[in-house]
């Protein structure tokens, strides 16, 4: 979109474009019509229990047993000749995601030649898929959230280190144009369930656990079902998260070939394109932040904002502009790599179930996978999950271990990226990841006041960790692409 003035105040320089939004709305309507026709023909041509079956799509209410059997056999999860007797859709406890539908699937099967109907075995799966509606498709088209399943099927994901980083993927379907996606993967928390049950007396093996439980799970608390005594110390967990990130980040440190992957979230921004989506998102964040302040000032939403925090937020939204983003991204002194993009503890599971391998972190929800400044991921999870007392005393130590590991892996020479630069990027990147996010969340429907207060307090403590900085130290940079706040 052309800029009408040179001022850096975003709301006056980037007026809402109704034509662009109408074209995207038309695209979503065509996509929904196509999906409806597809669902009709598949229901007519295929049975869920006989024949070859078909792969799942958004809106399906059951899973094809023949297709599932062939898929599990091809992936080596059940033996050839095994008979799948059922695939039950179950709820997913603790799913606080803001997009998509996640379903736990319990697959029951019998072994080849088994005469005992009670001699059954199980495979535990997770299916994540987009909602089958026009509005959902429009949101997915704008946000590009189908990139997650494209990532899972890419060579980048298949070669990603460490090899334990991703869940086992059984099936992916994603279309950015249709605004839809489906991924069927292993349920990591049910990994080695039968082995663990048989070796109940082996104290060195424990079930996989959500990493956010190690840190207390924000305001939500740790479920009574979790054995807190079995969890690692918070500082040790933080070290492991940062070292895992270093192993991943080193692989594509300043890797120019990443820019060939147009489906990565930020590729267009680095190339100077996809401006409209970025500006729409910033407008949405600015409007939501102003609404959040008004809700607090009215006394009807019990959140107390510090003056320092408000100043940082206000200044960042006031200065936000595409030109400032481009200046940052074209800065050759700023490293980049492949990053998760939503690197917080609720998107990680600590696998402690192996009898022969050390515990490892497995990550999911790669919908924001992107090219970005590496330490932004690390700052995000500090603010999101780590108690202030822990990160004030241990964040710098953990980051130094991250930096040392990158050097050990040959990502860069120490003089090319001194630790002081890494620390500064970490302090800036964590807040910049949260500026826009907090703007959205502070007035997000259904978000409780104590959650907003928690994130405010976490951000403020992280800001104070940086000490005195220049007024323009923090910028609005990375965002989740939203529809514009005005649709007239």
Secondary structure, DSSP 8 states (H G I E B T S, - for coil): ---S-S---HHHHS---HHHHHHHHHHHHHHHHHHHHHHHHHHHH--SSSSS-----TT-SS--HHHHHHHHHHTTSS-TT-EEEEEEEE--TT---SSSEEEEEEEEEE-TT---TT-EEEEEEEEEE--SSHHHHHHHHHHTTTHHHHHHTSHHHHT-SSTTSB--EEEEEEETTTTEEEEEEE-GGGTTHHHHHHTTT-TT----EEHHHHTTTTTT---TTS-GGGS--HHHHHHHHHHHHHHHHHHTTT-GGGGG-TTSTTHHHHTT--HHHHHHHHHHHHHHHHHHHHHHHTTSS-----HHHHHHHHHHHHH--HHHHHHHHT-TTS--EEE-SS--GGGEEEE---SSS--EEEE---TT-EEE-THHHHHHHHHHHS-HHHHHHHHHHHHHHHHHHHHHTTS--TTTS-HHHHHHHHHHHHHHHHHHHHHHHTT-TT--HHHHHHHHHHHHHHHHHT-S--TTS-----------S---
